[in-house]
Amino acid sequence: MLANRLKTLNPYKPGEQLTDREYIKLNANENAFPPPKEVADAVSNLLNTNLKSLSLYPDPDSTELRVEIANFLNKTGGVLANTKEAKSKLDFEITSDMIFCGNGSDEVLSFVFYAFFDDDKKVVAPEFSYSFYPVYAGYYGIELEKVPLKSDFSLDVEKMLEFGKDSSGMIFANPNAPTGIALSLAEIKNMLDNFPKDRVFVVDEAYVDFGTESALSLLKDYKNLLVVRTFSKSICLAGMRIGFTVGNPELIKALTTVKNSFNHFPVDIICKTAAKAALKSYEYYEKITTEIVETREWFSQELSKKGYSVIPSKTNFIFVNHPTRKGSEIYEDVKKAGILIRHFATPGIENFVRITIGTREQMEALLKVM
């Protein structure tokens, strides 16, 4: 009754969404803050003045949203957090034909795997990175070359490039997940300089707004570069499922072909309305993103004082272990106290827990437990 291909699928396992009690939820890297009031106002206005729009198909190409995303990226330089490491300027204009929108960055990543990675050559990714990469590789029958991280959990750039020479492409998150470590813009440029120009090079920047440089500035000179972004983290819209990628218009056309062969209308009218309103609230997002970064640094220092080892993070989470306690024990004890964090039972990182940075009050409550 079931297709044979189903037997080989290994689905993604999301963070727990428990309802048996009220939890402080720090296990899925959701934003601790709500979107600004302008987002709710825009959605309410749509429903109150243009309810008919819900009975019509949305624009399949998300034309207005892509224009707003381009304007936002050009204005911000691609990064929100007000830190000296992150601020950069673009010396060219990102245009709407360089942008592809999808139903969350997960759908965008799925289309990327289908469009650019062949099944006759491996795709290169870090051994420990976003756990949807091996899921999509398996889904499309693509062999994944998992490159071990260095002993400090940073990406081994030389080994990735070595395997990349005979690959169908490369993908990694920057900053990486679940480690939180980021490559510098110079390191990414060096990788592109030494990577085959006829293979697509994907940088997944889901967490870039929390204090590192964006690779967007490299798009001008590298036509094989794709930068994937999401509205789920810094833009506080995880519940609405909006993602996008930025790259050469020819790559965007390829993704559009894949989209139109699978789901012609990926982003609905309510999501587009909320997203466009959010992108006009730059000052609000810069404020809360900077606050999350400050809370992350404070909490990391406090945990270190309590004997925990904290990997320096450029994301809205930290990756932590303790010299005398198992990761599963830390996770269970925190859960009993009504706080959810993330534990991966994956060999090599099984003694770590990943902790989303919430509000100062939430992190103070967690600190007392830990």
VEXPAZA-524919 format. One record per residue: x, y, z of N, C-alpha, C, O, CB in turn; residue in one letter. Coordinates in steps of 0.05 Angstrom, whole numbers, plus 5000, padded with zeros to 4 digits. Glycine has a CB too. Layout:
XYZXYZXYZXYZXYZA...
END
This chain:
501749765000500050005000501750255000501150454986498150005024M504050255015505750485017507950474996508950254990506950515045L508750704986510950714967513550634980513950695004511150994954A515350514966517850424977519550654987521050635007519450264956N519350884973520951114981520351215010521951335023520551344962R517851155019517151245046518751105067519151215089514151185050L519650865061521150705081523850835088524950775110521650425070K524950995071527551115076527451395088529551505093529151115050T525051505091524851775101525451785131524751605147522051885097L526951995139527652035167526752325174528352505172530651995173N524252355183523152625186524552805206525852705225520252605193P524253065202525253265221523753245247521353205247525053545209Y525153275269523853265295524053545308526153635317525253065314K521753695308521753965318521853965349521553765362519254115309P522354205360522254235389519554175400517554215386523154515397G519454075424516853995436514854225437515654455442517253885464E512354165432510154355434508154245454505954165447508854415406Q508954245479507354115500505054295510505354535511509154035524L502854165518500554315528499554205555497354285564498354295507T501054035568500153915593500354115617499054065638501753665599D501854325613502054535633503154785620503754785596503954445657R503254995634504455245623507455235627508455215649503255495636E508855265605511855255605512955525597511755675582512855035587Y515455575607517155775594518455635571520055455575519255905615I517955725547518655575523521255685511521255895498516455575502K523455545515526055635506527355405490529855365492527855715530L525855265474526855025460526655035430527554845417525454785470N525555245419525155255389526355505376525755555352522255225383A527855655391529055905380527056095369527656245350531055825358N524656095381522656295374523456555387524956565406519756205383E522356775377523057035388521457075414519057015415522457265368N522757185434521457235460519457465459517857495477523557285481A519657625438517957865436515757835415516257685395519658115431F513557965418511557955397512258145374513958315378508758035408P511058115351511558315330510258585338508658585357510258215303P510958805325509959065333506959085327505858935311511459285319P505659275340502759315337502059365308499759305300501859555354K503759485292503259545264502559285249501059295229505559685251E503659065257503058805243500158725248498758655230504958585253V499358735273496558675280494658865267492458785257496158675310A495359125266493659325253493259265223491059285213494759605257D495459185210495259135182493558895176491958895157498159085170A493758685192492158445188489258505194487458415179493158215206V488758655216485958725222484658895201482358865194485858875249S486259075190485259245168484559085144482459135130487259465161N486158885137485558715115482958565119481258555101487858505111L482558455143480158295148477658475150475458385143480458145174L478058725159475758905162474859045136472559105133476359105183N476859085119476259245095476359085069475359175048478059475093T477658855070477958705045477758405050479458245042480758765032N475558335063475158045070474957875044475657645045472658015086L474057995022473857854997476557734988476657534974472758044976K478757864997481357764989481857474998483457334986483557955000S480557395019480957125029479656915011480356675012479857095057L477856994994476656804976478056794948477156654930473656874972S480156954946481656964921484456854925485556864947481857254910L485656734904488356644906490256884910489757104899489156484881Y492356844926494357064929496157084904496156914887496057024954P497557304902499557344881501557114882502957094902500957624883D501756944862503556714863506556794864508156634874503156534839P507157034856509957124856510657304879512957394881510557264830D508757354897509257524921510657784913512657864925511057374941S509657914892511058144880511458374899513658474902509458244856T509358454913509558684932511458614955512958774964506858764942E511258364965512858284988515858284980517558364995512058004998L516458194956519258184947520358464945522758514951519458044920R518758654936519558934935520159034963522259174968517459114922V518458974982518859065010521358935022522859065037516459005027E521758685016524158545027526658685016528658725030524158245020I526658744990528958874978529559144991531859204997528558904947A527359294995527659565008528859535036530559685044524959705009N527859335051528759285078531759215079533259325095527059065091F532559035061535358945061537159175053539359205063535658705042L536259335033537959555025538259765047540359885050536759685000N536159805062536159995084537859915107539460065118533360055094K537659655115539059555138541859455132543459425151537459335151T542559415107545059285101544958985105546958845103547259415117G542558885113542258605116542258495144541758265148544258465101G542858675164543058575191541758775210541959025206546058535199V540358675231538858845249540458915274540459155282536358715257L541758725287543058775313545059005311546659015292544358525323A544859185329546559425329549259365343549759465364545159665342N550859195330553459125341555559185319555059175295553558825349T557959255328560059325309560859095291561759145269562559425325K560458845301561258615285559258575261559958465241561358365302E556758665265554658595246554158815225553358745203552158545261A554559055232553759275214555459285189557959295190553859545228K554159275166555559295141553759435121551259445124556359015130S554859545100553359685080553559545053555659415047554359985077K551459555038551459435012552359654992551359874992548659315004L554259584974555059774954553659734927554559824906558159764950D551459584928549759544905546859524915546359494939550659294888F544959524896542159514904541059234899541259124877540559724888E539859124920538458874917535758934905534259104914538058724945I535058794883532558834869530658604873531558384881533058884839T528158644868526158444874526458194857525657974866523358554869S527758214834528157974818530357794829530957584818528758044789D531657884850533757734864532557584888534057454902535957904873M529957594892528657494916526557284909524957324891527457714933I526557064924524556854921523256814948524756784968525756584910F520656804950519156774975517856494976517056384956517056994978C517756395000516456135004515056115031515156295047518555915002G513855885035512355835059514255745081514455505088510155615055N515655945093517755885112520355825098520355735075516955655130G522555875111525155815098525555515094527155435078527455935115S524055355109524255065105523354985077524554825064522554915126D521055105068520155045041522155155020522755025000517455165036E523255385026525255505008527655315006528655264984526155785018V528555215029530855025029530254765013531954664999531654955057L527754675016526954435001527254484971528254314956524054355008S526254714962526454784933529354814925530154744902524955034927F531054924943533854954937535154674932536654644913535355104960V534554484950535654214947534854094920536453974906534854034970F532354134913531254014889532454144864533154004844528254034888Y532754404865533554554841536554534835537354544812532854844844A538254514856541054554851542954324859545254324852541954794866F541954134874543653914883542853654869540553564871543453874914F544753534854544153294838544353044855545653044876546053284814D543152834845543252574860545652404852546052184862540752424855D547352504833549752344825552252444839554352324835550052364795D552052664854554352764869553452854896551152944900555752994854K555152834916554452904943554053204946555353364931556552804962K552453284965552253564973553753585000553453415017549253664975V555253795003556953835027555554005048554454215042559653955019V555653905073554554055096556053985121557253765122551453995099A556054145141557354075166556053835180553653795176557454315186P557553685195556453445208554253535228552153405229558653295224E554753745243552653845261551754115251553254315253553753865290F549454135240548254375230545254355231544254175246549254445201S543854515216540954495217540054215209540754115187539654715198Y538454085226537853805221535853755199535153525194536853685247S534953965186533253915162534853855137533853745118531454165157F537453925137539153875114539253575107538653505084541953975118Y539853395126539853115119537053005113536752815098540952955142P534953135124532253055118531653105088530652925074530153205135V532253345079531753405050533553245032532653155010532253705045Y536053195040537753025024536552755020536552644998540553005036A535552635042534252375040531752385024531152195010533752275068G530252595027527652625013528052614983526452494968526252885022Y530152744974530652764945532752554935533452564912531553034937Y533552374952535452174944538252284938539652184920534452034920G539052494953541652614949543552524971542752544995541452924947I545952444964547852354985549052604998549852794984550052174973E549152605025550152835040552952775051553252575065548252915062L554852945045557552925056557653085082557653335080559753015035E557552955105557653095130560553145139561952955146556052935152K561353395139564153455145564353515175562953685186565053705129V566053365190566353405219567153695225568653815210568353215230P566153795248566954055257569754035270570653815276564854165277L571054255275573554265289572954205319570654195327574954535286K575054165334574754095363573354315379572154265399577454045375S573454565369572054785382569254825371567955025378573655045380D568354645354565654645342565354855320563154905311563654695364F567454975311567355155288567454995263568354765263569555365289S566555115240566554975215569454935205571155115207564955125194L570054695195572654635184572554725154571854565137573354335187D573354965149573055085123574754925102573854875080573955375123V577154855110578954715091577854445082577854375059581754675103E576754295101575654035095573054065078572553915060575053875120K571454275084569054315069569754385040568354285021567354535081M571754545036572654615009573854374995573454334971574654835009L575254205010576453964998574253784987574453684964578153815019E572153735003569953564994568253714973566953584956568253485017F568253974974566654134956567554124927565954184909566554414965G570054064922571154064894569653864876569353914852574053994895K568753644888567453444872564553394881563553174881568953174873D563253614890560553594900558553714880559353824860560353754927S555953684887553953824871553154084883551554234872551453644868S554354154906553854414919554554404948555254194959550954494915G554254624961554854644990552754805004551654994993557654774994M552154735029550254885045551154875075551954665085547354765042I550855105088551355115117549955355128549355555114554455125123F549355345154548155565168550255745179552255655190546255465190A549856005177551756195188550256435200549056595185553756295166N550256455227551556285247550455995245548155955237551156395275P552055815254551255535252549355465275549355585296553755355254N547755265269545955155290546454855291546654715271542855215282A546654745315545954865341548254995356547855055380544754655358P550555025344552855125359552855425364553855515385555455055345T551755585346551655875349554156015339554256255340551255945377G556055865328558555985319558356085291557055965274560855785321I559556325285559356445259562056465245564056515258558056715261A562056425219564356495203564256795197562156915195564456335176L566556915193566657195186566057225156566157025141569457315193S565457465148564957515119567457455103567257355081564157815115L569857515114572357455099572657155095573657065074574757565115A571856995115572156705112570256595091570956415076571556565139E567756705090565856615070566856695042566556535023563056735075I567956935040569057025014571256845005571456774981570057315016K572956765023575156585017574056315007575156194988577056545041N571956225020570755965011569655994983570055814966568555885030M568356214977567256254950569456274929569156174907565456504950L571656394937573856424918575056154911576256124889576056604930D574755954929575955694924573955474919574655234920577655624948N571455554914569355364909568655374879568755594867566855424926F567955144866567355154838565055354831563055354844566454874829P565555514811563655724804561155624791559155764789564955924785K561155364783558855254770557155084789555354944780559655084746D557655104815556054974836554855184854556155384860557754764852R552455134864551155324881552155304910552455084920548055284880V552655534922553855554948551655694966551155934962556555724948F550555554985548255655000549055725029550155555043545955445000V548555965037548956055064546256105077544756285068550756315065V545555955097543055965111543356165134544556105154542055685121D542156405131542556615151540156655168539256875173543256875137E538956435178536656455196537156625220535356755230535756175204A539656625230540256755255542156995252543257095272541456565275Y542557085228544657285223544157545237545957695243544957335193V541557615242540957875254541857905283541758125294537957915253D542757685295543557705323546457755328547557685349542757445337F547857865308550557965314552757875297555057855307551157895341G552257805272554557735254554157865227552057985222554857425252T556157835210556057955183554357785164554457545166558857995172E552957915147551457775126553057745101554757905095548857925120S552557525087553857475061552557625038553357595015553957185056A550457775044548957915022550858095006550458114981546758085034L552758215018554558395004556258254983557358384965556458545023S556457984985557957834965556457754940557557664921559057574979L553857804941552157724918552957874892552557774870549257774924L554058104895554758264872556858124855556858144831555858534881K558757974868560957864854560857554851562457444836563457934868D558957434865558857134864556057054855554157054871559557014891Y555856974830553256904818552256634827549856564823553456904788K553956474840553156204849552256204879551755994890555356004845N552156444891551556474919548556504923547256664910553056704932L547356354942544656394951544656444981545956294996542856144944L543256654990543056715019540156665027538356795016543957005025V539656485046536956415055536356555081538056565099536656105058V533956675082533156825106530356735115528856605100533257125101R529556815139526956745150525756975166527157155176527256495168T523156975168521657165185521157045212519957175229519057245171F522056805217521356655242522956735266522056695289521656365237S525356845263527056895285527057195293525457275311529956815279K528657355280528857645289526257795283525757995296531157775275S524657715263522257855255519757765270517557865265521857835225I520057565288517857485307515457365293513257395304517057725323C515657245270513357145256513556845250512756755229512957295229L514556695270514756405266512056275261511956075247516156275291A509956385273507256275269506056315242503956215236505456375290G507356475225506156545199507556415176506556425153506256845196M509956295180511356145159511956305134510656275114509755905152R514056465136514956625114518056615112519356655132514056925116I519056545089521956535086522556635058520856665041523056255090G525156695053525956785026528856725022530356665041525357085023F529656744997532556714991533256944971531557044956533156444979T535757024972536757244955539057134939540857004949537657484973V539057184913541157094896540957204868539157374862541156794895G542657104850542557184822539857124810538656914815544757044806N538757314794536057264782535757004767533556884767535457484763P537956894756537756634742537156414762535656224756540256584726E538456424786537856224806534956254816533656054822539856254830L534056504819531356554828529356434808527256324816530856854832I529856464782528156354762527956044764525855924761529156424734K530155924771530155634774528455554798526955354796533055524778A528655694819527055634843524055684837522355534846527855814866L523455884821520655934814519555704797517255634800520456204798T521155594780520355364764519655124782517654984778522455274744T521355084802520854864821518254914837516654744840523254824840V517955164846515555244862513055204846511155094856515755534871K513155284821510755264804510154974796507954914785511055434779N512054794801511554514796510654364821510054124820514154384785S510454514843509754384868507454534882505454414889512154374886F507754794886505754954901505855234889507555394895506354954932N503855284872503855534857503355784875504256004868501755534836H502055744898501355974915502455924943500855864961498256014916F505055954947506155874973505656064996505455975019509055834970P505556324991505256525013502456645012501756774992507456745012V500856605033498056695032497856995038499757125046496456545052D495457105033494957395035495357505063496357725066492157455025I494657355084494957455111497957465118498857655130493357275131I499357255111502257255116503657485102505357625114503556985108C502957535077504157755062503558015075505358195077503257745033K501158055084500358305097501958355122502958575127497258305103T502158145139503658165163506658225158507858385171503357915180A507758075138510558105132511258385122513258505130511457905111A509558495104510058765094509958975116511559165116508058835072K508058945134507959135157510359105175511459305185505359085173A511258865179513558815196516058955185517659075200514058515200A516458925159518859035146519059335148521159455144518958955118L516759465153516759765156517359845185517360085191514159875147K517759655203518159715231521059665239521559535260516259545249S522859765223525759715227526659785255528159635267527259875206Y525960025265526960115291526159925313527759865331525960395297E523659825312522759635333524459385333525359285354519759565329Y524959275309526359025308529359065315530558885327526158915280Y530459285308533259335317533459345347535359245359534259595304E531459465360531359495389531259225403532859165420529059665398K529259055395528958805409531258605402531958445419526258675402I532258625378534458445371536958505387538358335396535058465341T537458765390539758845407539358765436541258695449540159155405T536858785445536258695473536758395477537758315497533358765480E535958235457536457955458539457895459540357725474535157805434I541058035443543958005443545058065471546757925481545258175421V544158285482545158365509544458155530546058095548544058635517E541958055529541157845548542757595544543457455563538157785544T543357525519544957285513547657305526548657115538545257255483R548957535523551657575534551557565565553257435577552857835525E549557685577549357675607548857395616550157295635547057855616W546957255603546256985612548656795608549156615625543856875596F550056815586552456645581554556685603555656485613553656715554S554956925611556856985633555956865659557656745674557357285636Q553356885665552356775690552456475691553156355711549456875694E551956345668552156055667555055965671555555765684550955945641L556856105659559656045661560556055690562155885699561356235644S559556245705560156275734559256025749560355955770558956525745K557155895739556055665753557255395743556355185750553055645748K559455415728560955175720560155065693561254855686560554975741G558355195679557655095652559655195631560855405634554755185645Y559955035610561555115587559655215566557855075557563354885576S559955465558558155595539559755665514561655815515556855845551V558855555491560155625466559355905458556955965458559355415444I561256085452560556355444558656365421559156245400563156515437P556356505424554256495405553756765391554156975403551656405418S552956745365552056985350549156945341548357055321553957025326K547656795358544856735351543056825374543956955393544556435344T540556745373538656785395538456535412536456485425535956875385N540656375413540756145431543656095438545556215426539555895417F544055925458546755845466546855545468544855415473547655975493I549255435464549755145464551555095488553755205490551055045437F550654925507551754915534552154625543550554455536549955065554V554354575558554554315572555754365599556654585606556254115555N555854145615556854155642558753925646558153705637554554155663H561053965659563053755661562153505677563353295673565553865674P560153525694559353295711556453215706555553035720559753365740T555053335687552253265683551653205654552753335636550453495693R550053005649549252935622547253135612545653255627547952655622K547353175585545453365573542553285578540853455583545953385544G542053025577539252925582538352985610535953045614539052625576S540152975629539453035657538753335661536853405674541752965676E540353505649539853795650537153855638535554005649542053955636I536653735614534153785600531753695618529753835620534053625574Y531953455630529753345646529253505671526953555678530253055653E531353595684530953745709529754015703528054115718533653785723D530554145681529454405674526554365666524854535672531054525651V525954155652523154105644521354065668519054165668523053855626K522253925688520753885713520054145726517954175740522253705732K521754345722521354615734519554785716519055015723523954745738A518554675694516654825677518054995656516855185646514954995694G520454915648521855055627522854855606523954655613524355215639I522354915581523154745559525654845546525755075537520854715539L527654685544530054735528530454495509528854315510532654775547I532454495493532754285472535154115478537354215483532954415444R534653855477536853665479536953485454534853385445536553485504H539253455442539653285418541053035427543253045438541253435395F539852805422541052545430543052445408543452205406538952335435A544152635394545952565372548752515382549852695396545952795350T550052285376552752235385554652465377554752555354553751975374P556152555396558052775392557153035404558753205412558452825362G554453075407553353315420551253235441549653405449552153505399I551252975449549152885466549252995495547352985509549352585468E551553115502551753225529551253525529551753665550554453165541N550453635507549753915505546753965506545153785499550954035479F546054195514543254295511543354555497545254715500541854315539V541254605481540954865467538755025481536554935485540354815437R539455275487537655445502537055695487538755855481538855515530I534455735480533655985467533856215487533256175510530755955456T534656445477534756675494532056815495531056915474536956875484I530756815518528156935521528457215533530557345529526456775539G526457305547526657565560528457545584529157325593523857665569T529257775595530957775619529657615642531057465656531658065628R527057655645525657515667525557215663525957065682522757625669E525257125638525256835632527956715638528156495648524356785603Q530056865630532756755634533556755663535056585672534756915617M532556945678533056945707531756705720532956585738532057205720E529356635711527956395722529556145715529755965732525056375711A530556125691532155895683534755875698535555665706532655895653L535956105703538556105717538155995745539955855755539556395719L535956055758535555945785535355645785536255505803532956065797K534155535764533855245761536555115755537254905767531755175739V538055235738540655115729542855155749545155055744541455225702M
END
